[in-house]
Amino acid sequence: MKKTVVINVVALSSRVIGEHTPFLKKWIEKGKKSIVEPVLPAVTCSAQSTYLTGKMPSETGVVGNGWYFRDECEIKFWRQSNHLVQAEKIWDLLRKEDPSFTVANMFWWYNMYSSVDFAVTPRPLYLQDGRKMPDCHSQPMELRDRLQKELGTFPLFSFWGPKANIESTRWIANASKKVDEWYNPTLNLIYLPHLDYGLQKYGIDFEKIGPLLKEIDSVCEDLIGYFEAQGTEVILLSEYGITNVNHPIHLNRIFREKGWIQVKDELGKETLDAGTSRVFAIADHQVAHIHVNDSSLFAEVKALLESTSGIQLVLDEQGKTDHGLAHERAGELVAVADSDSWFTYYFWLDDAKAPDYARCVDIHRKPGYDPVELILDPAIKIPLLTVGAKVLKKKLGFRYLMDVIPLDAKLVKGAHGRIPESDLDKPIFVSSKSSGSTIEPTAVFGEILKVIR
């Protein structure tokens, strides 16, 4: 089998490849580029699971970055167990063909308790005094310690949140080279998230994202150069492209005004109680899963969604089947935004009653995806002083609340999740053996196999 590396540059699309990415532009022109028709929803977990299994969400069960766990009556995002992916992975197939085949998974999602040989993934420490400390998880477990001894602690706060920057992506790239040097896996899967941050904050504004594009171009030049120097086959791909948006849709507020949402008062703050809500939405970028606990409301809910400004499609059972989303984890209905819109998770009607996590980076407690976590509240007049004081409390071991995230969804300028109209905004697949100008998302699996075999 041919030694291969798959580099996943998140949010890389034909639209952003150009003067700000001179290396990538030239390198891509040497290979064969395909446009990938995105999976729906075009989000990280669904796309990656489809690429690595060759199956749509209806078979993998990965209907988004999170979903409603019906048996627990809880909404959970960014789970990490690979057992949640309900289909055979590419490495399991290849290992059957060649028992000497090995694979390293460097930060692709669902990377814990996997059957890969080597794995590294974000995993902060949640201490009893309320602190969240940067860390990662690895397989084998001692790999985590070896990498952090060589490269320093994984920069978690550069991976997501207002401080997200190139440092986490550079750490992943350097760690990937170390894992390759130490273990020489047949297949190396590498996730580089850097572009995701600025494109969601700023949209396609080259004055603002130009420097970010140059940063990822530099990391890719170093990483690709490293692997090509040893004769490794390099595949470059992305999960989705990001497009401009200006219209947030607050579905849960709409449902609450209809009397369908149940909230719980917690010390003057409100939390969403999904299990007793008659209808609620799980927002995931430009796609929302609508759960109708009261089946008598189904027709009314569907009609309401179809008449809501900014919603382009409402998928019922047939619609979900047609789009490869018919799975028990999906909502009874699935809403897809139009090109200018995206969905928030917001359910409160008064910002004074927003839950404490709303103004914090808290990807696990929020009942939906929140890109506003990338933005520091512009109402904070002296950010360095405010954030610095909270960090000091943290270092001294005091309880603290890093409540620096605004509640203004209009600040978000880029989104993904729907199927964009233009090929310029779709993900790409580049290799020396790519099959055609356009491929289906399930075909990425076969394209990777073609290179390795």
ABEGO torsion letter per residue (X at the ends): XBBBBBBBBBGBBAAABEAABAAAAAAAAABBBBBBBBBOBBBAAAAAAAAAAGBBAAAAGBAEABBBBAAAGBBBBGBABAAABABBBAAAAAAAABAABBBBBBGBBGABGBABABBBBBBBBBBAAGBBBBBBBBOBAAAAAAAAAAAEBBBAAAABEAABBAAAAAAAAAAAAAAAAAAGBABBBBBBAAAAAAAAAAEBBAAAAAAAAAAAAAAAAAAAAAAAAAGBBBBBBBABBBBBBABBBBAAAAAAAAGABBBBBBGGBBBBBAAABABBBBBBEABBBBBBABAAAAAAAAAAAAABBGBABBBBAAAAAAAGABBAABBABBBBBBAABBBBABABABAAABBAAAABBBAAABAEBBAAAABBBAABABAAAAAAAAAAAAAAGBBBBBBABBABAAABABBBGBBBABAAABBBBBBAABABABBBAAAAAAAAAAAAX
